[in-house]
Amino acid sequence: MNRFLTDINLRLIKNLGLIDKNNIVLDYDNTIIFTEKADSKITYKKGFGYCPGVALIGNTVVYVENRNENSPAQTLQEDTLERMFLALADTGFRVKRFRADGASYKLKTLSVACKYADKIYVRASKDPAVMKAISSITEWQKVEIENGTEYLGSTEYIPYRKRAKEHKLEHLLRPYRLIVTKTKNCDGQLDLFTGEAFDYSAIVTNDYQTPKQEVVHFYNQRGAAEREFDVLKNDFGWAKMPFSKLEQNTVYLLLCAMCRNLYKYIINLFSQRVANLKENFRIKKFIFRFICIPGKWVKSGGKLKLRLYRTYNFKT
């Protein structure tokens, strides 16, 4: 972690007013950046690279912590989240809701997330304890979706009881709401624990008030945050690491993230004033719509004038 640049980025976000402080939804995820640098390690996708942990609020990058790919996303993630939440708190940001994938489904990580965020939503791994909890659900709500039918159920569940006892971490145990989605599988294979021919996915949350269907819909929206990695890699240079050391490349990632946040502010501002610009334009489209404009110098009334292809109110 580079605390100096992290603080600069957060102050930049705060001063530009890029996020709504009253309703902060934070998404945390890891992404693979393939690179063959001196300290890069082999990834599970059979290539060398880094695997930075990234936190986003909407499409605003608020935190980046680089790590080598041979360090799994689960490893010491609770320490990463602790540093992230403290940096946000020091800048005056309080996280209302926290979303993460299955890499955050760990006893210590869940405890840290609950400590700093009001509500958490984490994908649960389908281990025997979770599947046993799923098999205890007796009431299922039928929901029609675009691709067919799914069933929603919920139960109260305390994860990692056995592991907490083995490692003397019983003080971290707490009940969670386990929200389960099941859909019929294609091959008709029965599940060993439930005895049904269904595929299951589960979400662990401390939100007991929101209806099940709304929780599932809210969690699935984190896919929009994952698409932000495509923007960072292809528009803002994350795909090409310029330096040989992880620490130096961490600085590069943070500077590029700040450029992304500045671009978000600029495109939002310009789209309110220029008719053919929209706030969701990628940077290449912005360049060709606003910067690389065809024009020519013409002589009129004994003076040279710049005639542009577009009808912008430029002054020359």
C-alpha positions in Angstrom: 0.0 0.0 0.0 1.2 3.5 -0.8 -0.5 5.6 1.9 0.7 8.9 0.5 -0.9 8.5 -2.9 -3.9 6.8 -1.5 -4.6 9.8 0.7 -4.1 12.2 -2.3 -6.5 10.1 -4.4 -9.2 10.1 -1.6 -8.8 13.9 -1.1 -9.1 14.4 -4.9 -12.3 12.4 -4.9 -13.7 14.3 -1.9 -12.9 17.7 -3.3 -14.3 16.9 -6.8 -17.5 15.5 -5.2 -17.3 12.3 -7.2 -19.3 10.2 -4.7 -22.3 10.6 -2.5 -21.1 10.5 1.1 -24.5 9.7 2.4 -25.0 6.3 0.6 -21.6 4.7 -0.1 -21.7 1.3 -1.7 -18.2 -0.1 -1.8 -17.1 -3.0 -4.1 -13.9 -4.9 -3.4 -12.3 -7.3 -5.9 -9.0 -8.5 -7.3 -7.9 -8.5 -10.9 -5.1 -10.2 -12.8 -2.6 -7.9 -14.6 -0.4 -10.1 -16.8 3.2 -8.9 -16.9 6.6 -10.6 -16.9 8.5 -8.3 -14.6 11.4 -9.4 -12.3 9.2 -10.0 -9.3 6.0 -11.2 -11.0 4.8 -14.7 -10.2 2.9 -17.4 -12.0 -0.9 -17.0 -12.0 -3.7 -19.6 -12.0 -4.3 -18.6 -15.6 -0.8 -20.0 -16.5 0.9 -16.6 -17.0 3.0 -14.3 -14.9 1.5 -11.2 -13.4 0.2 -9.2 -10.4 -3.2 -9.4 -8.7 -4.0 -6.0 -7.1 -6.9 -5.6 -4.7 -9.1 -2.8 -5.9 -12.0 -1.0 -4.1 -14.5 1.0 -6.1 -17.5 3.2 -5.2 -19.6 3.1 -8.4 -16.9 3.6 -11.1 -14.6 5.7 -8.9 -11.4 4.0 -7.8 -10.9 4.7 -4.1 -8.2 2.1 -3.1 -5.5 0.0 -4.8 -3.1 -2.4 -3.1 -0.8 -4.4 -5.3 0.2 -8.0 -4.7 1.9 -10.8 -6.5 -0.3 -13.4 -8.2 1.1 -16.4 -6.2 -0.5 -14.7 -3.2 -4.2 -15.8 -3.3 -6.9 -13.2 -3.0 -8.0 -14.6 0.3 -4.5 -14.4 1.9 -4.3 -11.6 4.5 -7.3 -9.9 2.9 -8.5 -8.9 6.4 -5.4 -6.8 6.7 -5.9 -5.2 3.3 -9.5 -4.3 4.2 -8.5 -2.9 7.5 -6.0 -0.5 5.8 -8.6 0.4 3.2 -11.4 1.2 5.7 -9.1 3.2 7.9 -7.9 5.3 4.9 -11.5 5.9 3.9 -12.5 6.8 7.5 -9.5 9.3 7.8 -10.9 11.1 4.8 -14.5 11.2 6.2 -16.0 8.3 4.2 -18.3 5.9 6.0 -19.2 2.7 4.1 -22.9 2.0 4.2 -22.8 -1.3 2.2 -19.9 -3.5 1.3 -20.0 -6.1 -1.6 -17.4 -8.7 -2.4 -16.9 -12.1 -4.0 -16.1 -15.5 -2.5 -12.5 -14.5 -1.8 -13.8 -12.4 1.1 -15.7 -15.4 2.6 -13.3 -15.9 5.5 -14.0 -15.6 9.3 -11.5 -12.7 9.9 -12.5 -10.9 6.7 -16.2 -11.0 7.5 -15.4 -9.7 11.0 -13.4 -6.7 9.6 -16.1 -5.9 7.1 -18.8 -5.9 9.7 -16.7 -3.7 12.0 -16.4 -0.9 9.4 -19.5 -1.2 7.1 -23.1 -1.0 8.2 -24.2 -3.9 5.9 -22.1 -6.5 4.1 -22.9 -8.8 1.2 -20.4 -11.6 0.4 -20.7 -14.6 -1.8 -20.5 -17.8 0.3 -18.5 -20.8 -0.8 -20.5 -24.0 -1.0 -18.6 -25.9 1.7 -20.3 -28.8 3.6 -21.4 -26.5 6.4 -23.1 -24.1 4.0 -24.7 -26.9 2.0 -26.0 -28.4 5.3 -27.6 -25.0 6.1 -29.1 -24.9 2.6 -30.6 -28.4 3.1 -32.4 -27.1 6.2 -34.4 -24.5 4.2 -38.0 -25.6 3.9 -39.7 -22.5 2.3 -38.7 -21.4 -1.2 -40.0 -18.4 -3.1 -40.6 -19.0 -6.8 -39.3 -16.2 -9.0 -39.7 -15.9 -12.8 -36.6 -14.4 -14.4 -35.6 -13.8 -18.0 -33.8 -17.1 -18.4 -36.4 -19.2 -16.6 -37.4 -19.9 -13.0 -35.3 -19.7 -9.8 -36.2 -20.2 -6.2 -35.1 -18.1 -3.3 -34.7 -19.1 0.4 -33.0 -17.9 3.5 -31.9 -19.2 6.9 -29.7 -18.0 9.8 -26.2 -19.3 9.7 -23.0 -19.0 11.8 -20.0 -19.7 9.5 -16.7 -21.3 10.5 -17.8 -22.6 13.9 -15.3 -25.5 13.8 -12.4 -23.5 12.5 -13.0 -20.8 15.1 -12.9 -23.3 17.9 -9.7 -24.9 16.5 -7.9 -21.5 16.3 -9.5 -19.9 19.4 -11.4 -17.3 17.5 -14.9 -17.9 19.0 -15.1 -14.2 19.8 -15.4 -13.5 16.0 -18.4 -15.8 15.6 -21.7 -14.2 14.8 -24.9 -15.2 13.0 -25.5 -14.1 9.4 -28.5 -14.3 7.1 -27.8 -16.9 4.3 -29.8 -16.0 1.2 -29.8 -18.9 -1.3 -30.7 -19.0 -5.0 -31.4 -22.3 -6.7 -32.0 -23.2 -10.3 -32.6 -26.5 -12.0 -29.4 -28.0 -13.4 -29.1 -29.2 -17.0 -28.0 -32.8 -16.4 -30.4 -33.8 -13.6 -27.6 -34.7 -11.3 -28.8 -34.9 -7.6 -26.9 -32.8 -5.1 -25.2 -35.0 -2.4 -26.4 -32.7 0.5 -29.9 -31.6 -0.6 -31.0 -34.6 -2.8 -32.3 -32.2 -5.4 -31.2 -31.6 -9.0 -30.5 -27.9 -8.5 -27.5 -25.6 -8.7 -27.1 -23.3 -5.7 -25.5 -20.0 -5.0 -25.5 -18.2 -1.6 -24.9 -14.8 -0.2 -23.9 -14.1 3.4 -25.2 -10.8 4.8 -26.0 -9.1 8.1 -29.0 -7.3 6.4 -32.1 -8.9 7.9 -34.6 -6.2 6.7 -34.2 -6.2 2.9 -36.3 -8.8 1.0 -34.4 -11.7 -0.5 -35.0 -10.8 -4.1 -33.8 -7.2 -3.6 -30.6 -8.5 -1.9 -29.9 -10.8 -4.8 -30.5 -8.1 -7.3 -28.3 -5.6 -5.4 -25.5 -8.1 -5.1 -25.6 -9.0 -8.8 -25.1 -5.3 -9.6 -21.4 -5.7 -8.6 -20.8 -7.0 -12.1 -20.8 -3.3 -13.2 -17.9 -2.7 -10.9 -16.0 -5.6 -12.4 -16.4 -4.1 -15.8 -14.5 -1.1 -14.6 -11.3 -3.3 -14.8 -11.7 -3.3 -18.6 -11.7 0.5 -18.6 -8.7 0.7 -16.4 -6.7 -1.8 -18.4 -7.6 -0.6 -21.9 -8.1 3.1 -21.4 -5.8 4.0 -18.5 -2.7 1.9 -18.9 -3.2 -0.9 -16.3 -2.5 -3.6 -18.9 1.1 -2.4 -19.4 3.4 -2.2 -16.4 6.3 0.2 -17.0 8.6 -0.7 -14.1 10.5 -3.8 -12.9 9.4 -3.7 -9.2 6.0 -4.2 -7.6 6.3 -1.1 -5.4 7.1 1.1 -8.4 4.2 -0.4 -10.4 1.9 0.2 -7.4 2.6 3.9 -7.8 1.8 3.7 -11.5 -1.5 1.9 -10.8 -2.5 4.6 -8.3 -1.6 7.5 -10.7 -3.5 5.9 -13.5 -6.5 5.4 -11.1 -6.4 9.1 -10.3 -6.4 9.9 -14.0 -9.5 7.7 -14.3 -11.2 9.6 -11.5 -10.2 13.0 -13.1 -11.6 11.8 -16.5 -14.9 10.9 -14.8 -15.2 14.4 -13.4 -14.2 16.0 -16.8 -16.6 13.9 -18.9 -19.5 14.5 -16.5 -18.8 18.3 -16.6 -18.4 18.5 -20.4 -21.4 16.3 -21.2 -23.6 18.9 -19.5 -22.3 21.6 -21.9 -21.7 19.7 -25.2 -24.6 18.1 -26.9 -22.9 15.1 -28.5 -21.0 14.0 -25.4 -22.3 11.6 -22.8 -21.0 10.8 -19.4 -20.5 7.1 -20.2 -18.2 7.7 -23.2 -14.9 5.8 -23.1 -11.8 7.9 -23.5 -11.2 7.0 -27.1 -14.7 8.1 -28.1 -14.2 11.3 -26.1 -11.0 12.0 -28.0 -12.6 11.5 -31.5 -15.8 13.4 -30.5 -14.2 16.4 -28.8 -10.4 16.6 -29.3 -9.5 15.2 -32.7 -11.9 17.4 -34.7 -11.4 17.9 -38.5 -10.8 21.5 -39.5 -8.9 23.7 -41.9 -7.6 27.2 -42.2 -9.5 29.4 -44.6 -8.8 32.9 -45.8 -11.8 35.2 -45.4 -11.8 39.0 -45.5 -8.0 39.0 -45.7 -7.7 37.0 -42.5 -7.0 33.4 -41.7 -9.9 31.7 -39.8 -10.1 28.2 -38.4 -13.2 26.4 -39.8 -14.1 23.3 -37.7 -16.2 20.4 -38.8 -18.3 20.5 -35.7 -20.4 23.6 -34.7 -18.7 24.2 -31.4 -18.4 27.6 -29.8 -14.6 27.7 -29.9 -12.7 31.0 -29.9 -9.6 31.3 -32.0 
